[in-house]
């Protein structure tokens, strides 16, 4: 993060080219794609909403550049998840002059799930805490809370548009409600309820909401690598339960999933946590709700739902 701290002069110089106060639109920057979609839906034509991550970048492993600090410093509102999802978040925010950007961390105050398989970390003063699962946007009811917080943050920047933001939010929340109903109906009668994830445990909130069980090779960090013992444990569990489908997240290599599937004489299906889009997905106009629709199809197929 030395480059971030060294960019202070660059940031100050960039203010010379920044729009003057009173610009026509609020400038919003988000850390992941679902938050960009939520904010854009709420803001409508009253804000320009952009994504900090470049196309295809992984939120866990990406590293900001000085130009990204400039983008953040030129924004009015920055929306992030927090709770460890963006390991670079604290350093990035410290690189921007205090008070320059309003920051909304949407996981703050939420009842987060424990991180499955996560090692305990220091919490200070001799206490220890278990990491929490930050993938909260995969629960559509939590998304309603997130959107309400975005309404409040935007309204604080443009009070005259508060009613407009609320009306937009209600329309998008109605779409979330319909998607939630589709998941609930589509997953209520399935031959199996266990999701085998050949990767990190990103789908805990989705599993909890619809009465499914997530079994992942490792915890919430995609940088982890499963031990041979963990791999064999999953294989044995699949064989005992007669599971023939392995899921993997679309942002990682399918090789491990293919290896597991070969061991259980099964197949591989893809799920998306929706952190980011590729350039091709952006060109095709892929949406968060569209990704979730594809997830529902994969889950119904893999779990043998009627």
Secondary structure as UniProt FT lines:
FT   HELIX           2..5
FT   TURN            6..7
FT   HELIX           8..14
FT   HELIX           15..17
FT   TURN            21..22
FT   STRAND          26..30
FT   HELIX           33..43
FT   HELIX           44..46
FT   STRAND          47..51
FT   TURN            55..56
FT   TURN            59..61
FT   HELIX           66..73
FT   STRAND          77..80
FT   TURN            83..84
FT   TURN            87..88
FT   HELIX           89..94
FT   TURN            98..99
FT   STRAND          102..105
FT   TURN            106..109
FT   TURN            116..117
FT   STRAND          120..124
FT   TURN            125..126
FT   STRAND          127..130
FT   HELIX           136..138
FT   HELIX           140..157
FT   HELIX           159..161
FT   HELIX           162..186
FT   STRAND          194..200
FT   HELIX           204..209
FT   TURN            210..211
FT   STRAND          213..218
FT   TURN            222..223
FT   HELIX           228..241
FT   STRAND          245..249
FT   TURN            250..251
FT   HELIX           255..263
FT   TURN            264..265
FT   STRAND          267..271
FT   HELIX           279..283
FT   TURN            284..285
FT   HELIX           288..303
//
